[in-house]
Amino acid sequence: MSISAVALAVGIQIAGCPPVIEDTQSVIPVSGWSISVYKHSRPLKYVTLYVGEPAKRRSLMPAPGRKRGTQTWGFGKTDTWVECEYTGSAATLTRNLGVVKSCDFTPHQGGLTEPAKLVCEK
């Protein structure tokens, strides 16, 4: 079977969210105090998937995933947007994934070294 035939058989997978972001906090100066700001690595915590732009707040509910501990979303023929939330950060990342068939989210399991991840199939 050729590589393109394999891709058609299983679909094309795309990563939905970066597993880690680097961020710093912004602090409004306080009279008489010095401010120190440090960069922190923030692992992916959770995802929210939307039909259309997230500003419209039409989020989709996941179903139990195919693997234990995962969540799965199935879609139609409309663009799907993802909002990625990170542990300990107020920052979120949002982007249009285009039309996708499904997405599987595996959260970080306490004690395991495997990071949380979102994989979507086009």
N, C-alpha and C positions, 0 to 999 in steps of 0.2 A: 504494500500500500504506500503510495507517495505521501510526502509530508503534507501537501495541500489536502489530500483526501482525509488524512488523520485530523487535520484542523477542522474540516467540515463535519466529520463524524462526532467530535467532542465539543465543537464550538470554539470560539476564540476567547481566551480568558484575559481579563485586564485587572490590574490591581486597583482597588477602589480608593484607598487612603494611604498616605505615608505612615509607616509603623511608628515613627518617632518624629517629633518636631523639637527644635531648640527655641526657647523663648526667654525673654527677660520681662520683668515687671516695670511699669512706669509709675513713679511716685510723685505726687505734688509736694514741692518743698514745704517743710515745717520749720517755722522760725526757731532758731537755736539748735537745730539738729543737722547732722551730716547724714547723707543717704549713701548706702552701698547697694548696688544692684548686681546680682549674679546671674549668669546664664544657666539654664536648667534644661535637661533632656526630659521631654514629656511623652510618655508612651500613649499609643492609641487606646482609648477607653471604650468608646461606643460610637455607633454610626446611626444616623437617621436618613432614611431614603424618602424622596419626595417625587410625586408626579408633578412635573413642571417646576418652576422656580421656587426655592424654599421660602421666599417672602410671602408666597400665597398660603403657606402652612398646610399643604395637603400631604401630610406625612402618611406613610404606609406602615401597616402593622406586619411584623414578621410572623412566619409560621415556624414550628419546631423544625430544625434542620435535619438533613439526611444523616449527619453524624451527631453523636451525643454531645450536647453542650453548644451546638451551633444554631444559628437562626437563618432562615431562608426567606427570600422575597421572590415572588414571581411577577412578571410585568407584561404589559401589552405592547402597543406600538407607539408609545409616547416617550419623549425624552425623560430620562430618570436623572435626578440630581442627588448627590450625596453630601451630607454634612458630617465631618469627622470631628469628634470631640476627644480631647486629650486630658489625661489625669493631671490634676493640679493646675490647669490652665483655663483662663477665661477665653482664650483664642480658639476659634474653630476654623476649619478649612472647608470650603464649599466649591463644588464644580459640577458641571454637566457631564454625565457619562454617556450621553446619547441614548439610543434605543438599546436596551439590554434585555436578555431573556430572563435571567435570574441573577441573584447575588447571594452569597453565603458569608455570614459573619461568624468568626470564631473568636470569642473574647479571650483575653489573657486569663489563664487558670492559675490561681495562687500557687506558688512554689515551683511552677514550671518555667523553663527558660524561653519557651515559644511565645513570641509577642502576639498580640491581638492582630487579626488581619481580616480584610474584606476582599473577596475575589468575586468578580462578576463575569458572566458569560454573555458575549454578544451574539 
